[in-house]
Amino acid sequence: MENSNQRDKEKLLYPHARYYGQIKPENLVFNANLQEFSQKVSYISCLETSGKLAPQEAYDKIKALWKQLKRSKKELGIGNGSSDITKDIT
């Protein structure tokens, strides 16, 4: 029963949406990294909004996460094609 409660808790704290894009290993890994980035940014923004984290500290943490995601994208070779929407983001 405790295992079930732990799984439910993890599903609540770390939701993972299904991937509908082109099925390639690098896309799946990047999608997981992107979802983790999104979740962490959400936590950081909530902490900053509630006054538990200074704005500059929140900014620095999000900037570090962004660099990590960008490095992941580069290492996985995501976005090297000509028709890629991620070019607009970077």
WONOR-V261413 format. One record per pair of residues at least 6 apart in sequence whose ideal C-beta (glycine too) atoms are under 6 Angstrom apart, sorted by sequence separation. I is the first residue (numbers start at 1). GAP is how many residues later the second one is. D is the distance in Angstrom with one decimal. If there is no record, write none. Layout:
BEGIN
i=[I,I]
gap=[GAP,GAP]
d=[D,D]
END
This chain:
BEGIN
i=[21,47,48,79,48,19,44,44,44,16,41,40,37,37,33,33,30,30,26]
gap=[6,6,7,7,10,12,14,17,18,19,21,25,28,32,36,39,46,48,50]
d=[5.6,4.0,6.0,4.5,3.8,4.8,5.1,5.3,5.8,6.0,5.6,5.6,5.5,4.7,6.0,4.8,5.3,5.0,4.2]
END
